[in-house]
Amino acid sequence: MAGAKVPAMAVSRTDAFKIRFDPKATHDLRQRLRTTRWADSIVGNWSQGTEAKFLRAFIAYWHDRYHWERRVDVLNTFPHYRSSIEGFGIHFLHFRSQKKDATPLLLMNGWPSSFVEYLHLAPLLTQGNPAFHIVVPAHPGFGFSDKPARPYQVEPAELYPALMQSIGYDRFIAAGTDIGAGVATRIALRHSDRVIGVHVCEALERPARPGDPPPSPAEIAYHQRDSIWDQDEGGYQAIQSSKPQTLGFALADSPTGLASWILEKFRGWSDCGGDPASVFPFEMLADNLTIYWMTNSIASSLRYYYDAARLRPHLRSDDYVHAPTAIAMWPRDIGVAPRELAERLYNVRRYTLFQRGGHFPATEQPELYASDLRAFAASLAE
């Protein structure tokens, strides 16, 4: 992958975008929520998955107190756009700083998130010193971006550099969590001349090669924890990377099922002390879920895992991210990689292990996340 020369993709047009309110779809959502057929539950906690009491409380809120029409008006106050990149539509938010010397920042979320996760963080980053111009794309198959029409139709690591170029950013920092961290890594490998630096909250691993130093005790411990996590928590990834369509039909038909599948991840992967509502307002969770529902994009978002596992070219043993890299590790995230593991693939200039936070730092700890991005950007200018 490193050094691969890929022809630049062409952006044919970019237009301002507004989320459209659909009264029929909203009525249908409310009807489905009202007539939920509830499964039985024999435990009163999260040990077997989503807790019934929490889910019932959330569904009652989604049905009784959440108003999508009002939320559309609020969400449309943010700077939405859509670009057509060789015929494929990408939705993105573009937050411009008032500071002329602001640094372009491509900021990418993971699954099962959306741009909603960044709505508090992005305004923080357009201010301060250094400040950023921020582009938050929706991945192919997510939200208001187009859905791929065939397996692995498009590669975000090619789409997004073309998008950044088209809006005037020749060079930029690539940053992200989860899926976004993977895309940032691949952009740095494919387009090293475009990337000022990389800031990721997940450290990818490249295959071992002869002559590599043996795993350190910290790396061994990390892989042991990872193996346990796969057994206890990794079932979602197994099905999404093998039979996403089977799951997709079920979740596309039931908003309560969709909420159960996604909310369990917000609880299990965050630093919420077991109570997701203590970190994530119900309104934010409902915004995120309603975007998945109204765009009918849950199945296409799940297929991203299939493409990644079976169709996208994997990292090679000689891959190396030469761009200066910051690794931000959050203690309650899925995995907390040690620095020496990250250094096998990345040119690590900054490694931060925070005292709090999880998989969704832009919502959980926006001030800490913003501070780390600023400190990294400032170091690049030294």
N, C-alpha and C positions, 0 to 999 in steps of 0.2 A: 504493500500500500504506500509506503513512504516514497515520495518523489514521483508518484504516478502523474503523468501529464494527461489531463482530461480537458477536452475542448470546453471553453467557457459557454455556459448556457445563456440564452438570450431572453431578456425580459421585454415583452412586447408592450405591456401597459401596466400602470398602477393607478388605482382609483380610490378615493375615499369610500369608506364602507360604513353602513349602519346596520345594526341588528334589527331584523324585522319582527314585529309582534304578530303572531298568528293566533287569532281568537279561537279558531276551531281546534287547533293543536293544544291550546291551553285548556280548553274545556275537556278535551279527551284526557289530558293528563290528570286533571282533577277527578274525573270519573273513575279512572283506573286506581288512583290513590284511595278514593272513597270505598271502592268495592274490593279492596285487597283481600285475597284469600290467604289467611295467615297459616303458616306452618306451626306445628306444635313445637314446644321447647321444653326439655326436661332438666335443664340447668339454668340457674339464674345469674350466669356470668358470661364471660367471653371465652371460656375454655374450649368450646366447640365451634366458635365463630361468633358472628354478630349477636350481641345480647338483645333478647326480645324487648325488654323494657325500654332500652335506649332507642331501638329502631321504631317502636310504636310512638314514642315521644317525638321523634324526628318526623315521621310520616304525618302525624297530627299537625305539626308545625307547617310542613310543606303544603298540606291541604288547606288548613284553616287560616294561617297567618302570613304565608308567603304570597306575594303578588308579582307575577312575572312581568305584567305590563309596566308596573312601576319600576321594576329592576331593569327592564330594557331601557327605559329613559335614563336611568343612572349610568348604566354601562355604556350607553351611547355618548356620554360626555367625555369618554376617553378617546384617544386618537387612533381610530381603526382605519385600516387600509386593506386592500387586496391587490396582489400582483399576479399577472399571468406570466409564468416562466415556461416558455416553449409549450404553451397550451395548458399548463397545470397551474391551478389557482392556489395561492398561498395567502392566508389571512395573517395579518400581523398588526401589532400596536407599535407606534413610533413616537416615543417621548423625546422631544427636543429640549435640550437645555438652553437657557438664555445666555450661557457662557460660550463665547466664540471658540475658546480653546478646549471645549469639552471633548472627551475621548469617546469614540464610537464603541458601543458595547452590544454584542449579540448575546442575548440572555434567553436561555432555553429551559423550559420546564420538563418534567417527566410525566409518567403515568401513575395514578389516574387523575392528574391535575389538568389545569388549563391556564390561560392568561390571568384568570381571577386570582391565582396565587400571588401574582406580582403587583397587584394594584396598589398596595401600600408601599412596597419596596421601590418601585420605579420612580415615583415622585421624590423620594429621599435622594435617589442617585442623580437626579437632574440638577440638584443643588449641592452645596458643600464644595470641598476642595480635595482632590480633583472632582469635577463633575463629569457626567456622561450623557451622551445622546444614546438612547436605549431602543433597541429593536427586539420585540418579543414575538417570534413567529409561532403559529400553530402548526404542529407537525402534520405531514400528509396523513389524512384519515382522522385527524383530530378536529373537533370544533367546526369552525367556519372555513377551514381549508378544504380543498377537493379531496375526495376519497380515491385512492388508487383503483384503477379498473382491472388490474391484473397483478399477480404477485410481484413484489419488488419492482414496481413500475418506475419509481423515482427514488433518488438518494438525497436525503436532506443535506448531507455534506457537500453536495453540488448545488442544490437549490439556493441555500442561504448565502454563500459567497456571491452568487449572481444577484440576489436580492440586495445585499449590502452595497454592491457596486452600483446598482441602478439608482439608489437613493443618495449616492455621493460619498460613500465610505469605502475608500480603496483599501484601507487597513483598519483593523479593529481588534478588540479583545473578544475572544470567544469564551463564554461562560455558561455553566448549567449544572443542573442536578439530574441524577438518574439517567433517563434517555438523553436529556440535554447534555450531560457530561460526556456521554459516548459520542454524540454528534460533534461537540466541541473538539474532542480528541481527533476524530476523523478529519475534520476541517483542517486542523493543524498539520496532520500528516499529508493531506492532499494539496493544501494551499499554504505552504509554509511562508511564502512571500507575502501573504495577505494578513497573517496573524501577528499582532503585536505581542500578545501573551495569551495564556490559557488559565482560566480559573475554574476548577471543577470540584464538586462535592462527592465525587466517586472516582476512585483510581482504577482504571482498566488494567488488565494483566495481559502481557504478551506471552506467547509460548516461550519456554526455556530454550536456550541454545547452548551448544558446547562451550565451555569456558566460563559460563555464568557462575558467580559465587553461590554456594549452597544457601538454602533458605535460612534466614536468621531465626532465633527463637520467637521473635515477635511475628514473623511471617508464618511460622508453623502454627502458633496459637491462633492467628487470624484465620487460617484455612480450617483449623479444627472448629472454630466458632461458626464459620461459614457452612461447614458440613452439617452441623447440628441445626442451623437455621434452615437449610434446605429441607431437612426432614420434617421440621415442625411448622414452617411457615411458607415453604416454597411451592405448595400445591398450585397456587394461582399461576405461577410462571410455567409450570409443567403443562397445564392445559392450554394456556394462551399461546405457547410456542409449539403445540402439537395439534390441538383441535379447537382453534379459536372460533370457528363457525358454529360448532355445537353450542358453546356457551353464548355466543353472540345472539342466536335466535331467542334464547330464554331472556336475556337481559334487555333486548330491544322491545320485548313484549310487556315487561312488567317494571314500572318505575320503582316499586318497592323492592323487587329483586335487584335492580340496578343500584339502589341505595344500599342495600345490604352488602353487595359485593364491594362497592367502593368505600363506604364508610368504615368498614372493618380495616381497610388499609390505612385510612387516616388515623385510626386509633392505634393500630399495631405498630406503625412505623414512626410515630411522633413521640415527642417528649411531653406527654399529656398526663402522666401519672394515672393512666387507666381511664380517664374521662375526657373524650375528645372535645366535648363542649367547653372545657376549661381553656382550650387553646384556639379552637375553630368556632367562630360564631355560626349558629345554625343558618343565618342568612348567607354567609360565604359558602358553606357546604351546599346549600340549596342552589345558589348561583352556579356552582361548578356542575352539579348533577343536572340542572335544567339545561345547561348548554349541551351536555352529552345527549340528553333526551330529545331536545328540540331539533338538533342536527342529525339525530339517529346515527351517531358516530361511535357507539360503543363497539360494535363488531369490527369496524375498520380500525379502531385504535388497538383492539386486541390482536389483529393480524400483524401489527407492527412487530410483535414478539415472534411470530412465525417467520417473517422475513429475516429478522435479525439472527435467529437460530439456524435457519436452513438455507437462506439464499444470499444474504449479504456476505461479501468476502470477509473472512475473519482476519484478525491481526496476524502479522507474520513475525517470526522470531527476530528479524532484523529491523523491525519498526522502532522508531524513536522520535519522540516529540522534541524537537530542538528549541521550539519557542519557550521563553521563560514561563514557568508554570507555578501556580499557587494551588495547593491542595488544602481544602477546607473540610475537616472531618467533624461531624456532629455526633455526640455520644449515643443518641437513641436512633440513629439511622440504621438502615438494613445492615450495612457493613462499615467498619471503621478500620481502614487499611493503615498499616504502619508506614512510616516515611520510606524505609528501605524497599518496600514493595513498589511504591509509587516511583522511586528513582530508577527502577528497571526499565520503565517506559518513558518517563517524563524528565525534562530538565527542571527539577524541582528547585525553585528559588525561595519558596515560602511554604511552610507546612504548619497548619494551625489545628490543634485539637481543642475544640470549644468545651466548655463546662456544661452547657445545656443546649438543647435543640435536637431536631431529628430530620426526617426525610424532606420536610417542607419548610426549610429555613426562612424563605421569603415571607411566610406568614407567621411561623413560630417565633423567629428571632430576626426581624427585618433590620433592626439597628445594628446588631452584630454582623449580619451578612453584609450590609452596606459598608460598615467600617472596614471589613476585611477586603472587600473589593477596592475601596479607596486606597488602603495601605498598599495593596499590590500594584495598583495603577501608578501610585506615587513612586514606588520603587523602580518602575520601568523607566521613569523619566530622569532618574539620577545618573 
